[in-house]
Amino acid sequence: ALVSWLKDAAEAFKALPEDMDANSAAWAVWLASATPETGDVPGDMRGATALQRLVLLRILRPDRVIEGLRTSIAARLGQRFVVQEPHDLVQIFGDSTSSTPLLFVLFPGVDPGAEIEELGNKLGFSAKKERYVSVSMGQGQESFAERMLHHHAREGGWVFLQNVHLMESWLPRLEKVLEQVAETGHSDFRCFLSAEPPAFPHMQTIPESILQSAVKIANEPPTDIKANMQAALGTIGERFFESSTKPEVFK
């Protein structure tokens, strides 16, 4: 398939220099466009495939490659693959069990701690009731974290281990502890983890068994005004809008 595509691409791009020279005005308009990924490619490249259009963008307008990829993916697979909906922790929590941790992938400006604590307070798992504990992982916290895991697995509480990527040498031990409590833990027990993604794709800091068993939540910060508004509206909920005393005027 790759050999066939390369042959087709070579044939499609063979006359590109002559075509750009013959249709220089049309190419100049396309190159100067704010959104060339959505416009028709001029000249003989008008019938270019989605992949060929991406190659053109990579060569002529590298600043629009990311948007070109989004447009191509949305057209082929649907908007849900390029638009991140605000996550609902209540709904995600429903997928967890005492043997299924929730792993939050950390990004700059994102801290799941307050959200977890708020949900715990609503469901009766609070630090005040000694049914919730948050441990910021660092040197010397390993023993305390293990004790809290065993205690809350036995009593039915929540444990949130923050920044576990900082304790790479201890993670194999965490893997074994989670395997133990998964077999004997209370049905109300929940383990929350947070970790930064590795610096490079080939690196792996979290043990594979934890990655396979955990519900993974990657809540990236909004990248533009639209995404920011969607995230803000997602935290309000329908009940807020329905509580207006003047619903017709409000809507």
C-alpha positions in Angstrom: 0.0 0.0 0.0 2.8 2.4 0.8 4.7 1.7 -2.4 1.5 2.3 -4.4 0.9 5.6 -2.5 4.4 6.7 -3.2 4.0 6.0 -6.9 0.7 8.0 -7.0 2.2 10.8 -5.0 5.2 11.0 -7.3 2.9 11.2 -10.3 0.7 13.8 -8.6 3.6 16.1 -7.6 5.7 15.6 -10.8 4.1 18.6 -12.6 3.7 20.8 -9.5 6.5 23.3 -10.3 5.2 23.9 -13.8 1.6 24.1 -12.5 2.6 26.7 -9.9 4.4 28.7 -12.6 1.4 28.5 -15.0 -1.2 29.3 -12.3 0.9 31.6 -10.1 -1.9 34.0 -9.3 -4.2 31.2 -8.0 -1.4 29.6 -6.0 -0.5 33.0 -4.5 -4.1 33.4 -3.3 -4.0 29.9 -1.8 -0.7 30.4 -0.1 -1.8 33.8 1.4 -5.1 32.3 2.6 -5.6 32.3 6.4 -7.0 28.8 6.2 -5.5 27.0 3.1 -6.4 23.6 4.6 -10.1 24.3 4.0 -9.8 25.9 0.5 -9.6 24.3 -2.9 -6.1 23.6 -4.0 -5.5 25.4 -7.4 -4.4 24.0 -10.7 -3.8 20.4 -11.4 -3.7 19.7 -7.6 -7.4 20.5 -7.2 -8.2 16.7 -7.0 -5.5 16.0 -4.5 -6.3 13.4 -1.8 -6.4 14.3 1.9 -2.9 13.0 2.4 -1.5 14.8 -0.6 -3.1 18.0 0.7 -1.3 17.5 4.0 2.0 17.0 2.2 1.4 20.3 0.3 0.7 22.1 3.6 3.9 20.6 5.2 5.9 21.9 2.3 4.3 25.3 1.6 2.4 26.2 4.8 3.9 24.3 7.7 2.1 26.7 10.1 -1.2 25.1 9.1 -0.2 21.4 9.3 -1.9 20.9 12.7 -5.1 22.5 11.5 -4.9 20.5 8.4 -4.6 17.3 10.4 -7.6 18.3 12.5 -9.7 19.0 9.4 -8.7 15.7 7.8 -9.4 13.6 10.9 -12.7 15.4 11.5 -13.8 14.7 7.9 -12.8 11.1 8.0 -13.6 10.0 11.6 -15.8 12.7 13.0 -15.6 15.8 15.2 -15.4 13.8 18.4 -11.8 12.8 17.5 -10.6 16.4 17.4 -12.9 18.3 19.8 -12.3 17.4 23.5 -15.5 17.5 25.5 -15.3 18.7 29.1 -14.9 15.6 31.2 -17.4 14.6 33.8 -15.7 13.1 36.9 -19.0 11.8 38.2 -19.6 9.8 35.0 -16.0 8.7 34.9 -16.1 7.6 38.6 -19.0 5.2 37.6 -16.5 3.2 35.5 -14.1 2.7 38.5 -14.1 -0.1 41.0 -12.0 -1.0 44.0 -9.6 -2.8 41.7 -9.6 -0.1 39.0 -7.6 3.0 39.8 -8.3 6.4 38.2 -5.1 7.8 36.6 -5.1 11.5 35.8 -2.5 12.6 33.2 -1.2 16.0 34.3 -0.8 18.9 32.0 0.3 22.5 32.9 -2.5 24.4 34.6 -4.5 21.2 35.4 -4.9 19.9 39.0 -7.6 17.3 39.6 -7.2 17.4 43.4 -10.0 19.9 44.1 -12.4 18.1 41.8 -11.7 14.7 43.5 -12.1 16.3 47.0 -15.4 17.9 45.9 -16.8 14.7 44.6 -15.6 12.9 47.8 -17.5 15.4 50.0 -20.7 14.9 48.0 -20.4 11.1 48.3 -19.3 11.0 51.9 -15.6 10.4 51.4 -14.0 13.3 53.1 -10.8 13.9 55.1 -13.0 15.1 57.9 -14.7 11.7 58.1 -11.3 10.1 57.8 -12.4 8.4 54.6 -10.2 10.4 52.2 -6.5 11.1 52.2 -4.3 12.9 49.6 -0.6 12.2 49.5 1.8 14.4 47.6 4.5 11.9 46.6 8.1 12.7 47.3 11.1 11.3 49.1 10.0 9.7 52.4 6.3 9.4 51.5 6.5 5.8 50.3 5.8 4.1 53.7 2.9 6.5 54.5 1.4 6.0 51.1 1.5 2.2 51.5 -0.1 2.4 55.0 -2.9 4.6 53.7 -3.5 2.2 50.7 -3.8 -0.8 53.0 -5.9 1.1 55.6 -8.4 2.5 53.2 -8.6 -0.7 51.2 -9.6 -2.4 54.4 -12.0 0.3 55.7 -13.4 1.5 52.4 -12.0 4.9 51.8 -10.3 6.9 49.0 -6.6 7.5 48.5 -5.2 10.1 46.1 -1.5 9.7 45.3 -0.3 12.8 43.5 2.7 13.0 41.1 3.6 9.3 41.3 5.9 9.9 38.3 8.4 11.4 40.8 8.7 8.1 42.5 9.8 5.9 39.6 11.9 3.5 41.7 8.9 2.9 44.1 6.3 2.3 41.3 7.0 -1.4 41.1 6.1 -1.6 44.8 2.9 0.4 44.2 2.1 -2.0 41.4 2.3 -5.0 43.9 0.3 -3.2 46.6 -2.5 -2.4 44.1 -2.6 -6.0 43.0 -3.0 -7.1 46.6 -5.8 -4.7 47.5 -7.6 -5.5 44.3 -8.2 -9.0 45.6 -9.2 -8.2 49.1 -10.1 -4.5 49.1 -13.5 -3.1 50.3 -16.0 -2.4 47.6 -15.9 1.4 48.5 -12.1 1.6 48.2 -10.9 3.9 45.4 -7.3 4.8 44.4 -6.7 8.0 42.4 -3.3 8.6 40.8 -1.8 11.6 39.0 1.3 11.7 36.9 2.9 13.8 34.2 3.2 12.1 30.7 6.8 11.0 29.9 9.1 13.4 28.1 9.4 11.2 25.0 7.0 8.7 23.4 9.4 5.8 23.9 9.7 6.4 27.6 7.4 4.7 30.2 7.3 5.7 33.8 4.1 4.1 35.0 4.1 0.2 35.1 2.2 -1.4 32.3 -0.2 -3.3 34.6 -1.3 -0.1 36.2 -1.8 1.5 32.8 -3.9 -1.4 31.6 -6.1 -1.6 34.7 -6.6 2.1 35.3 -9.2 4.4 33.9 -7.0 7.1 32.3 -8.2 10.7 32.2 -6.2 13.2 30.1 -7.8 16.6 30.7 -5.7 19.0 28.6 -6.1 22.7 29.3 -8.1 24.7 26.7 -6.1 25.9 23.7 -8.4 28.6 22.4 -11.4 30.7 23.4 -13.9 28.2 22.1 -12.4 25.3 24.1 -12.1 27.6 27.1 -15.8 28.5 27.0 -16.8 24.8 26.5 -14.8 23.8 29.6 -16.3 26.6 31.6 -19.9 25.8 30.5 -19.2 22.1 31.2 -18.6 22.8 34.9 -21.9 24.6 35.3 -24.4 21.9 34.5 -28.0 21.9 33.2 -29.5 22.4 36.7 -28.0 25.8 36.9 -29.7 26.9 33.7 -33.0 25.4 34.6 -32.9 27.2 38.0 -33.4 30.6 36.4 -36.5 32.5 37.6 -36.9 33.9 34.0 -36.0 30.9 31.8 -37.5 32.3 28.6 -35.6 35.6 28.9 -32.4 33.8 30.1 -32.4 31.4 27.2 
